[in-house]
Amino acid sequence: MVAFADAELFYQHRVHPMRAAFLLIALWWVVGWAQEPPIQWLQRAQRAEETLAIAGVRVVEMRTGRTTRRIEEQFWRQGARAERIEVLAPPERRGEVLLYNAERWVVIRPNTKEAYEMPRLPLQGAQLLKLAVTLVRSGVVLAEMLPEVAVAGRSCVGVRLTLAQATLKNDEPPRPLFPATVTLWIDKETGFALRREVSLDNGVPVMRVEVKRVELNPRLPPELFTLPSDVVVRPLGGVYATVEEAQPSVRFPIRTPSYLPAGTTLERVIVQPRLSGQVVVLHYRTPQARFSIFQAHKNRPAEFGGRRRRARSHIHFWQSGDYWFAIVGNLPKAEIERIAQSLNASTTGR
Amino acid sequence: MDCKRCERQIWAYVEGQLAPVQVHALEAHLRECSHCQRQLEAARVAYRALRRLPRRRAPADLSARVRRQIAEMPARSSFGWSRLWRRVALAPALALLAVVAWWGWHMQQQPPFSDANTDADTAEALVELHEQLELADWSPSPTPSYFISTGYTR
Protein backbone atom coordinates (compact mmCIF):
# COMPACT_ATOMS: atom_id res chain seq x y z
CA MET A 1 0.00 0.00 0.00
CA VAL A 2 2.76 2.32 0.94
CA ALA A 3 4.76 1.31 -2.16
CA PHE A 4 1.77 2.00 -4.36
CA ALA A 5 1.24 5.44 -2.81
CA ASP A 6 4.93 6.31 -3.44
CA ALA A 7 4.75 5.23 -7.07
CA GLU A 8 1.64 7.30 -7.64
CA LEU A 9 3.29 10.27 -6.04
CA PHE A 10 6.28 9.77 -8.31
CA TYR A 11 4.18 9.71 -11.45
CA GLN A 12 2.19 12.73 -10.31
CA HIS A 13 5.36 14.83 -9.80
CA ARG A 14 7.61 13.34 -12.43
CA VAL A 15 9.76 15.70 -14.41
CA HIS A 16 9.54 15.59 -18.17
CA PRO A 17 12.86 14.24 -19.61
CA MET A 18 13.29 17.24 -21.95
CA ARG A 19 12.71 19.66 -19.10
CA ALA A 20 15.27 17.82 -17.00
CA ALA A 21 17.81 18.00 -19.82
CA PHE A 22 17.30 21.78 -20.14
CA LEU A 23 17.68 22.21 -16.40
CA LEU A 24 20.87 20.20 -16.39
CA ILE A 25 22.33 22.20 -19.29
CA ALA A 26 21.43 25.49 -17.59
CA LEU A 27 22.97 24.29 -14.34
CA TRP A 28 26.14 23.19 -16.17
CA TRP A 29 26.35 26.55 -17.96
CA VAL A 30 25.90 28.57 -14.74
CA VAL A 31 28.46 26.49 -12.84
CA GLY A 32 30.76 26.49 -15.83
CA TRP A 33 30.61 30.27 -16.17
CA ALA A 34 31.27 30.73 -12.50
CA GLN A 35 34.28 28.43 -12.73
CA GLU A 36 35.46 29.52 -16.15
CA PRO A 37 39.01 28.30 -16.31
CA PRO A 38 41.80 30.88 -16.52
CA ILE A 39 42.67 29.83 -20.02
CA GLN A 40 39.25 30.91 -21.27
CA TRP A 41 39.66 34.30 -19.64
CA LEU A 42 43.00 34.64 -21.34
CA GLN A 43 41.42 33.81 -24.67
CA ARG A 44 38.67 36.35 -24.03
CA ALA A 45 41.28 38.94 -23.19
CA GLN A 46 43.13 38.13 -26.39
CA ARG A 47 39.96 38.50 -28.48
CA ALA A 48 39.15 41.80 -26.75
CA GLU A 49 42.65 43.04 -27.43
CA GLU A 50 42.26 42.18 -31.11
CA THR A 51 38.75 43.45 -31.70
CA LEU A 52 37.50 45.88 -29.05
CA ALA A 53 37.01 49.57 -29.75
CA ILE A 54 38.01 51.30 -26.55
CA ALA A 55 39.46 54.57 -25.28
CA GLY A 56 40.76 55.74 -21.94
CA VAL A 57 43.67 56.80 -19.82
CA ARG A 58 46.31 54.36 -18.60
CA VAL A 59 49.37 54.55 -16.41
CA VAL A 60 52.52 52.52 -16.91
CA GLU A 61 54.90 52.23 -13.96
CA MET A 62 58.25 50.48 -14.26
CA ARG A 63 60.59 49.88 -11.36
CA THR A 64 64.07 48.54 -12.08
CA GLY A 65 66.73 48.71 -9.37
CA ARG A 66 66.76 52.23 -8.00
CA THR A 67 64.79 53.75 -10.86
CA THR A 68 61.02 54.11 -11.14
CA ARG A 69 59.46 55.42 -14.33
CA ARG A 70 55.87 56.56 -14.64
CA ILE A 71 54.11 57.21 -17.91
CA GLU A 72 50.55 58.43 -18.21
CA GLU A 73 48.84 58.37 -21.55
CA GLN A 74 45.49 58.71 -23.24
CA PHE A 75 44.67 56.04 -25.79
CA TRP A 76 42.14 55.23 -28.47
CA ARG A 77 42.12 51.67 -29.81
CA GLN A 78 40.37 50.07 -32.72
CA GLY A 79 41.24 46.50 -31.80
CA ALA A 80 44.64 45.46 -33.05
CA ARG A 81 44.15 47.45 -36.27
CA ALA A 82 44.79 50.99 -35.14
CA GLU A 83 45.77 52.84 -32.01
CA ARG A 84 46.49 56.40 -31.02
CA ILE A 85 48.36 57.30 -27.86
CA GLU A 86 48.89 60.81 -26.50
CA VAL A 87 51.47 61.19 -23.76
CA LEU A 88 50.28 63.11 -20.67
CA ALA A 89 53.29 62.48 -18.40
CA PRO A 90 56.20 62.84 -17.80
CA PRO A 91 55.68 66.56 -18.40
CA GLU A 92 58.77 66.80 -20.62
CA ARG A 93 57.17 64.39 -23.10
CA ARG A 94 53.61 65.66 -22.86
CA GLY A 95 51.85 66.06 -26.19
CA GLU A 96 53.84 63.47 -28.11
CA VAL A 97 51.60 61.21 -30.15
CA LEU A 98 52.20 57.57 -31.07
CA LEU A 99 50.11 56.33 -33.98
CA TYR A 100 49.66 52.73 -35.08
CA ASN A 101 48.14 52.21 -38.47
CA ALA A 102 48.95 50.05 -41.47
CA GLU A 103 51.16 47.88 -39.23
CA ARG A 104 53.64 50.57 -38.28
CA TRP A 105 54.16 52.83 -35.29
CA VAL A 106 54.87 56.48 -35.97
CA VAL A 107 55.70 59.16 -33.41
CA ILE A 108 54.64 62.79 -33.85
CA ARG A 109 56.21 65.44 -31.68
CA PRO A 110 54.19 68.55 -30.84
CA ASN A 111 54.48 71.66 -32.98
CA THR A 112 56.54 70.00 -35.68
CA LYS A 113 55.90 68.87 -39.19
CA GLU A 114 58.06 65.79 -38.70
CA ALA A 115 57.14 62.29 -37.62
CA TYR A 116 59.41 59.39 -36.78
CA GLU A 117 58.80 55.79 -37.66
CA MET A 118 59.62 53.36 -34.89
CA PRO A 119 61.30 50.07 -35.68
CA ARG A 120 59.17 46.95 -35.41
CA LEU A 121 58.21 46.21 -31.81
CA PRO A 122 58.85 42.73 -30.42
CA LEU A 123 55.57 42.09 -28.56
CA GLN A 124 52.12 43.55 -28.45
CA GLY A 125 49.34 42.96 -25.95
CA ALA A 126 47.51 40.35 -28.01
CA GLN A 127 50.69 38.39 -28.76
CA LEU A 128 51.58 38.30 -25.08
CA LEU A 129 48.15 36.81 -24.29
CA LYS A 130 48.47 34.33 -27.12
CA LEU A 131 51.86 33.24 -25.80
CA ALA A 132 50.40 32.95 -22.31
CA VAL A 133 47.65 30.62 -23.57
CA THR A 134 50.22 28.38 -25.29
CA LEU A 135 52.44 28.23 -22.20
CA VAL A 136 49.51 27.50 -19.87
CA ARG A 137 48.37 24.68 -22.16
CA SER A 138 51.85 23.17 -22.18
CA GLY A 139 52.15 23.40 -18.39
CA VAL A 140 55.17 25.70 -18.52
CA VAL A 141 53.10 28.47 -16.97
CA LEU A 142 50.65 27.84 -14.13
CA ALA A 143 47.42 29.83 -14.05
CA GLU A 144 45.16 30.54 -11.09
CA MET A 145 42.08 32.66 -10.60
CA LEU A 146 42.07 35.51 -8.10
CA PRO A 147 39.14 37.16 -6.33
CA GLU A 148 37.24 39.81 -8.25
CA VAL A 149 38.25 43.43 -7.86
CA ALA A 150 37.09 46.73 -9.36
CA VAL A 151 39.46 48.48 -11.79
CA ALA A 152 38.42 51.83 -13.27
CA GLY A 153 35.00 51.24 -11.71
CA ARG A 154 34.48 47.96 -13.54
CA SER A 155 34.28 44.46 -12.14
CA CYS A 156 37.32 42.39 -13.09
CA VAL A 157 38.45 38.83 -12.55
CA GLY A 158 42.10 38.23 -11.72
CA VAL A 159 44.27 35.65 -13.46
CA ARG A 160 47.76 35.03 -12.16
CA LEU A 161 50.28 33.35 -14.45
CA THR A 162 53.38 31.96 -12.81
CA LEU A 163 56.32 30.43 -14.51
CA ALA A 164 56.72 26.89 -13.17
CA GLN A 165 60.53 27.20 -12.96
CA ALA A 166 61.37 30.81 -12.29
CA THR A 167 64.91 30.91 -10.99
CA LEU A 168 67.99 30.64 -13.13
CA LYS A 169 70.62 28.20 -11.94
CA ASN A 170 74.05 27.62 -13.36
CA ASP A 171 74.29 25.01 -16.09
CA GLU A 172 70.59 24.36 -16.31
CA PRO A 173 68.73 24.86 -19.57
CA PRO A 174 67.28 28.35 -19.89
CA ARG A 175 63.67 28.82 -18.89
CA PRO A 176 61.03 29.83 -21.44
CA LEU A 177 60.87 33.44 -22.44
CA PHE A 178 58.18 34.68 -20.06
CA PRO A 179 58.21 36.84 -16.92
CA ALA A 180 58.27 35.07 -13.55
CA THR A 181 54.71 36.28 -12.85
CA VAL A 182 52.08 38.12 -14.86
CA THR A 183 48.81 39.07 -13.19
CA LEU A 184 45.93 40.27 -15.31
CA TRP A 185 42.67 41.84 -14.18
CA ILE A 186 40.20 41.18 -16.95
CA ASP A 187 36.96 43.13 -17.34
CA LYS A 188 34.14 40.62 -16.86
CA GLU A 189 31.90 42.30 -19.40
CA THR A 190 34.29 43.00 -22.27
CA GLY A 191 37.28 40.74 -21.60
CA PHE A 192 39.69 43.67 -21.89
CA ALA A 193 42.66 43.48 -19.50
CA LEU A 194 42.38 46.68 -17.46
CA ARG A 195 45.38 46.05 -15.21
CA ARG A 196 48.56 44.04 -15.67
CA GLU A 197 51.41 43.44 -13.27
CA VAL A 198 54.66 41.86 -14.35
CA SER A 199 57.44 40.60 -12.14
CA LEU A 200 60.71 39.33 -13.48
CA ASP A 201 62.18 37.76 -10.37
CA ASN A 202 60.57 37.08 -7.06
CA GLY A 203 56.92 37.98 -7.35
CA VAL A 204 57.38 41.67 -6.57
CA PRO A 205 55.76 43.56 -9.45
CA VAL A 206 58.18 45.69 -11.38
CA MET A 207 55.77 46.85 -14.06
CA ARG A 208 52.17 47.80 -13.63
CA VAL A 209 49.94 48.96 -16.47
CA GLU A 210 46.54 50.13 -15.32
CA VAL A 211 43.65 51.69 -17.17
CA LYS A 212 42.38 54.52 -15.00
CA ARG A 213 39.49 55.65 -17.16
CA VAL A 214 37.70 53.66 -19.79
CA GLU A 215 35.17 54.40 -22.54
CA LEU A 216 33.66 51.53 -24.47
CA ASN A 217 32.79 51.83 -28.15
CA PRO A 218 33.91 55.45 -28.41
CA ARG A 219 33.60 57.48 -31.59
CA LEU A 220 36.79 56.76 -33.53
CA PRO A 221 36.92 58.90 -36.67
CA PRO A 222 39.53 57.70 -39.21
CA GLU A 223 41.52 60.94 -38.93
CA LEU A 224 42.32 59.98 -35.34
CA PHE A 225 44.64 57.31 -36.74
CA THR A 226 45.86 59.19 -39.78
CA LEU A 227 49.02 61.23 -40.10
CA PRO A 228 48.47 64.85 -41.16
CA SER A 229 49.24 65.13 -44.86
CA ASP A 230 51.96 67.78 -44.46
CA VAL A 231 54.03 65.71 -42.02
CA VAL A 232 57.32 64.23 -43.22
CA VAL A 233 58.12 60.76 -41.84
CA ARG A 234 61.74 59.96 -40.96
CA PRO A 235 63.30 56.99 -39.18
CA LEU A 236 63.46 57.39 -35.42
CA GLY A 237 67.02 58.18 -34.35
CA GLY A 238 68.63 56.24 -31.54
CA VAL A 239 66.93 52.93 -32.17
CA TYR A 240 67.46 50.73 -35.19
CA ALA A 241 66.44 47.31 -36.44
CA THR A 242 69.90 46.30 -37.68
CA VAL A 243 73.55 47.04 -37.03
CA GLU A 244 73.93 48.33 -40.59
CA GLU A 245 71.22 50.94 -40.00
CA ALA A 246 72.78 52.02 -36.71
CA GLN A 247 76.38 52.20 -37.91
CA PRO A 248 76.25 55.62 -39.66
CA SER A 249 75.24 57.29 -36.39
CA VAL A 250 78.00 55.62 -34.36
CA ARG A 251 81.53 57.02 -34.27
CA PHE A 252 83.26 53.64 -34.01
CA PRO A 253 82.78 50.31 -35.82
CA ILE A 254 80.10 48.29 -34.04
CA ARG A 255 81.36 44.83 -33.10
CA THR A 256 79.06 41.86 -33.44
CA PRO A 257 79.67 38.41 -31.96
CA SER A 258 80.62 35.65 -34.36
CA TYR A 259 78.93 33.14 -32.05
CA LEU A 260 75.26 33.34 -31.08
CA PRO A 261 73.09 30.58 -29.59
CA ALA A 262 70.80 28.76 -32.02
CA GLY A 263 67.61 30.67 -32.80
CA THR A 264 68.95 34.05 -31.69
CA THR A 265 67.45 37.10 -33.34
CA LEU A 266 68.48 40.73 -32.98
CA GLU A 267 65.54 42.62 -31.50
CA ARG A 268 66.96 46.14 -31.85
CA VAL A 269 70.06 48.27 -31.71
CA ILE A 270 70.05 51.27 -29.41
CA VAL A 271 72.60 54.08 -29.60
CA GLN A 272 72.78 56.11 -26.40
CA PRO A 273 74.81 59.28 -25.99
CA ARG A 274 76.55 59.34 -22.59
CA LEU A 275 78.73 61.87 -20.89
CA SER A 276 81.82 59.89 -21.77
CA GLY A 277 80.84 58.79 -25.27
CA GLN A 278 78.33 56.74 -27.21
CA VAL A 279 77.11 53.37 -25.97
CA VAL A 280 75.65 50.82 -28.37
CA VAL A 281 73.21 48.22 -27.07
CA LEU A 282 72.52 45.11 -29.14
CA HIS A 283 69.39 43.54 -27.67
CA TYR A 284 68.97 39.88 -28.64
CA ARG A 285 66.33 37.26 -28.06
CA THR A 286 66.51 33.48 -28.22
CA PRO A 287 63.51 31.14 -27.92
CA GLN A 288 64.23 30.96 -24.18
CA ALA A 289 66.12 34.08 -23.16
CA ARG A 290 66.98 37.70 -23.74
CA PHE A 291 70.36 39.28 -23.52
CA SER A 292 71.96 42.63 -24.27
CA ILE A 293 75.47 43.33 -25.47
CA PHE A 294 76.73 46.79 -24.51
CA GLN A 295 79.78 48.28 -26.15
CA ALA A 296 81.62 51.56 -26.26
CA HIS A 297 84.88 52.74 -27.70
CA LYS A 298 87.60 54.31 -25.61
CA ASN A 299 91.08 55.39 -26.51
CA ARG A 300 92.63 55.01 -23.10
CA PRO A 301 91.68 51.75 -21.48
CA ALA A 302 91.37 51.52 -17.71
CA GLU A 303 90.64 48.69 -15.32
CA PHE A 304 87.13 47.50 -16.07
CA GLY A 305 85.80 44.02 -15.77
CA GLY A 306 84.07 41.39 -13.73
CA ARG A 307 81.30 38.87 -13.47
CA ARG A 308 78.14 39.18 -11.45
CA ARG A 309 74.94 37.34 -11.09
CA ARG A 310 71.46 38.39 -10.09
CA ALA A 311 68.53 36.07 -9.55
CA ARG A 312 67.81 35.80 -13.23
CA SER A 313 70.66 37.51 -15.01
CA HIS A 314 74.33 36.88 -15.57
CA ILE A 315 76.47 39.96 -16.05
CA HIS A 316 79.86 39.79 -17.67
CA PHE A 317 81.80 42.97 -18.41
CA TRP A 318 85.29 43.43 -19.68
CA GLN A 319 87.60 45.46 -21.80
CA SER A 320 89.20 44.37 -25.03
CA GLY A 321 91.62 46.73 -26.74
CA ASP A 322 89.86 50.04 -27.28
CA TYR A 323 86.42 48.62 -26.56
CA TRP A 324 84.32 48.24 -23.44
CA PHE A 325 81.94 45.31 -23.56
CA ALA A 326 79.24 43.98 -21.29
CA ILE A 327 76.72 41.19 -21.67
CA VAL A 328 73.63 40.99 -19.46
CA GLY A 329 70.97 38.36 -19.75
CA ASN A 330 69.31 35.23 -18.55
CA LEU A 331 71.45 32.94 -20.65
CA PRO A 332 73.51 30.22 -18.96
CA LYS A 333 76.91 31.45 -17.87
CA ALA A 334 78.76 29.21 -20.34
CA GLU A 335 76.82 30.69 -23.26
CA ILE A 336 77.54 34.25 -22.14
CA GLU A 337 81.24 33.44 -21.95
CA ARG A 338 81.21 31.88 -25.39
CA ILE A 339 79.56 34.99 -26.86
CA ALA A 340 82.13 37.15 -25.06
CA GLN A 341 85.01 35.15 -26.53
CA SER A 342 83.55 35.51 -30.01
CA LEU A 343 83.32 39.28 -29.52
CA ASN A 344 87.00 39.40 -28.58
CA ALA A 345 87.83 37.37 -31.66
CA SER A 346 85.87 39.78 -33.83
CA THR A 347 87.80 42.68 -32.28
CA THR A 348 91.20 41.21 -33.01
CA GLY A 349 90.06 40.09 -36.43
CA ARG A 350 89.55 43.62 -37.64
CA MET B 1 67.96 68.92 -21.84
CA ASP B 2 68.61 72.21 -20.07
CA CYS B 3 69.59 75.60 -21.53
CA LYS B 4 73.22 75.27 -20.47
CA ARG B 5 73.68 72.03 -22.37
CA CYS B 6 71.74 73.38 -25.31
CA GLU B 7 73.99 76.43 -25.56
CA ARG B 8 77.05 74.18 -25.53
CA GLN B 9 75.75 72.25 -28.50
CA ILE B 10 74.29 75.09 -30.56
CA TRP B 11 77.40 75.74 -32.66
CA ALA B 12 77.88 72.04 -33.39
CA TYR B 13 74.20 71.97 -34.40
CA VAL B 14 74.55 74.95 -36.72
CA GLU B 15 77.58 73.32 -38.32
CA GLY B 16 75.71 70.00 -38.67
CA GLN B 17 78.11 68.06 -36.47
CA LEU B 18 75.65 66.53 -33.99
CA ALA B 19 74.50 62.91 -33.96
CA PRO B 20 70.81 62.36 -34.85
CA VAL B 21 69.90 61.57 -31.25
CA GLN B 22 71.48 64.80 -30.05
CA VAL B 23 69.72 66.69 -32.84
CA HIS B 24 66.35 65.31 -31.72
CA ALA B 25 67.02 66.23 -28.10
CA LEU B 26 68.23 69.70 -28.99
CA GLU B 27 65.34 70.43 -31.33
CA ALA B 28 62.85 69.29 -28.72
CA HIS B 29 64.36 71.72 -26.25
CA LEU B 30 64.43 74.51 -28.82
CA ARG B 31 60.76 74.09 -29.51
CA GLU B 32 59.97 74.88 -25.91
CA CYS B 33 62.62 77.47 -25.02
CA SER B 34 62.44 80.93 -26.52
CA HIS B 35 65.76 81.89 -24.91
CA CYS B 36 67.62 79.13 -26.72
CA GLN B 37 65.74 79.87 -29.91
CA ARG B 38 67.19 83.38 -29.78
CA GLN B 39 70.64 81.94 -29.09
CA LEU B 40 70.27 79.67 -32.09
CA GLU B 41 69.15 82.53 -34.29
CA ALA B 42 72.15 84.61 -33.16
CA ALA B 43 74.51 81.71 -33.84
CA ARG B 44 73.01 81.24 -37.29
CA VAL B 45 73.37 84.93 -38.11
CA ALA B 46 77.00 84.89 -36.97
CA TYR B 47 77.68 81.68 -38.87
CA ARG B 48 76.18 83.08 -42.07
CA ALA B 49 78.10 86.33 -41.65
CA LEU B 50 81.37 84.40 -41.19
CA ARG B 51 80.65 82.32 -44.25
CA ARG B 52 79.98 85.42 -46.29
CA LEU B 53 83.32 87.03 -45.44
CA PRO B 54 85.61 87.13 -48.47
CA ARG B 55 88.66 84.88 -48.31
CA ARG B 56 91.93 86.57 -49.17
CA ARG B 57 95.40 85.15 -49.39
CA ALA B 58 98.03 86.79 -47.16
CA PRO B 59 100.86 88.58 -48.98
CA ALA B 60 103.87 86.31 -49.53
CA ASP B 61 106.21 88.60 -47.57
CA LEU B 62 103.87 89.08 -44.56
CA SER B 63 105.82 86.78 -42.27
CA ALA B 64 109.14 88.50 -43.11
CA ARG B 65 107.60 91.95 -42.55
CA VAL B 66 106.24 91.00 -39.11
CA ARG B 67 109.58 89.57 -38.02
CA ARG B 68 111.36 92.70 -39.23
CA GLN B 69 108.99 94.99 -37.31
CA ILE B 70 109.41 92.94 -34.11
CA ALA B 71 113.18 93.18 -34.44
CA GLU B 72 112.96 96.95 -34.87
CA MET B 73 110.80 97.47 -31.72
CA PRO B 74 112.64 99.08 -28.73
CA ALA B 75 113.46 96.73 -25.90
CA ARG B 76 111.24 96.96 -22.72
CA SER B 77 112.53 97.83 -19.33
CA SER B 78 113.55 94.78 -17.32
CA PHE B 79 111.00 95.43 -14.47
CA GLY B 80 107.35 96.38 -14.51
CA TRP B 81 104.34 95.78 -12.26
CA SER B 82 102.27 94.44 -15.12
CA ARG B 83 104.94 91.86 -16.00
CA LEU B 84 105.21 90.83 -12.36
CA TRP B 85 101.46 90.44 -12.10
CA ARG B 86 101.39 88.29 -15.20
CA ARG B 87 104.01 86.00 -13.71
CA VAL B 88 102.15 85.76 -10.40
CA ALA B 89 98.86 84.97 -12.17
CA LEU B 90 100.51 82.37 -14.35
CA ALA B 91 100.89 79.81 -11.57
CA PRO B 92 97.20 79.56 -10.55
CA ALA B 93 96.19 79.65 -14.21
CA LEU B 94 98.47 76.71 -14.94
CA ALA B 95 97.18 74.89 -11.87
CA LEU B 96 93.61 75.43 -13.02
CA LEU B 97 94.50 74.16 -16.45
CA ALA B 98 96.07 71.06 -14.92
CA VAL B 99 92.93 70.40 -12.85
CA VAL B 100 90.69 70.78 -15.91
CA ALA B 101 92.96 68.47 -17.93
CA TRP B 102 92.97 65.88 -15.14
CA TRP B 103 89.20 66.04 -14.86
CA GLY B 104 88.82 65.54 -18.61
CA TRP B 105 91.24 62.61 -18.53
CA HIS B 106 89.44 61.15 -15.51
CA MET B 107 86.07 61.34 -17.27
CA GLN B 108 87.56 59.48 -20.20
CA GLN B 109 88.57 56.67 -17.86
CA GLN B 110 85.08 56.06 -16.50
CA PRO B 111 83.24 53.01 -17.79
CA PRO B 112 81.03 54.56 -20.43
CA PHE B 113 77.88 52.74 -19.40
CA SER B 114 77.52 54.66 -16.21
CA ASP B 115 78.60 57.83 -14.57
CA ALA B 116 79.25 55.80 -11.45
CA ASN B 117 82.67 54.84 -10.24
CA THR B 118 82.43 51.26 -9.15
CA ASP B 119 82.00 48.02 -10.99
CA ALA B 120 78.97 47.28 -8.85
CA ASP B 121 77.26 50.49 -9.93
CA THR B 122 78.12 49.87 -13.55
CA ALA B 123 76.76 46.35 -13.35
CA GLU B 124 73.60 47.66 -11.70
CA ALA B 125 73.11 50.28 -14.43
CA LEU B 126 73.53 47.65 -17.15
CA VAL B 127 71.05 45.29 -15.52
CA GLU B 128 68.57 48.14 -15.09
CA LEU B 129 68.74 49.06 -18.73
CA HIS B 130 68.48 45.43 -19.84
CA GLU B 131 65.50 44.84 -17.55
CA GLN B 132 63.80 48.01 -18.75
CA LEU B 133 64.11 46.74 -22.31
CA GLU B 134 62.73 43.38 -21.27
CA LEU B 135 59.85 44.88 -19.31
CA ALA B 136 58.99 47.26 -22.10
CA ASP B 137 58.42 44.30 -24.38
CA TRP B 138 55.77 42.90 -22.02
CA SER B 139 53.93 46.21 -21.92
CA PRO B 140 50.78 46.53 -24.01
CA SER B 141 51.83 50.11 -24.69
CA PRO B 142 54.82 50.87 -26.94
CA THR B 143 55.57 54.08 -25.05
CA PRO B 144 58.10 52.58 -22.56
CA SER B 145 60.05 51.09 -25.44
CA TYR B 146 60.02 54.43 -27.24
CA PHE B 147 61.13 56.32 -24.13
CA ILE B 148 63.98 53.92 -23.37
CA SER B 149 65.30 54.53 -26.86
CA THR B 150 64.96 58.28 -26.80
CA GLY B 151 65.32 59.15 -23.10
CA TYR B 152 62.56 59.76 -20.60
CA THR B 153 63.35 63.42 -20.29
CA ARG B 154 64.14 65.91 -22.98
Interface residues (C-beta under 8 A of the other chain):
Chain A: E49 R58 V60 M62 T64 G65 R66 T67 R69 I71 E73 F75 I85 V87 P90 E92 R93 L98 Y100 W105 V107 R109 P110 N111 T112 Y116 M118 L121 P122 L123 Q124 G125 L128 P179 V182 A193 R196 V198 L200 V206 M207 V209 L236 G237 G238 V239 S249 R251 E267 R268 I270 V271 Q272 P273 R274 L275 S276 G277 Q278 V279 V281 H283 R290 F291 S292 F294 A296 K298 N299 R300 A302 F304 G305 G306 R308 R310 S313 I315 F317 W324 A326 V328 G329
Chain B: A19 P20 V21 Q22 V23 H24 E27 A28 R31 W105 M107 Q108 Q109 Q110 P111 P112 F113 D115 D119 A120 T122 A123 E124 L126 V127 E128 L129 H130 E131 Q132 L133 E134 L135 A136 D137 W138 S139 P140 S141 P142 T143 P144 S145 Y146 F147 I148 S149 T150 Y152 T153 R154
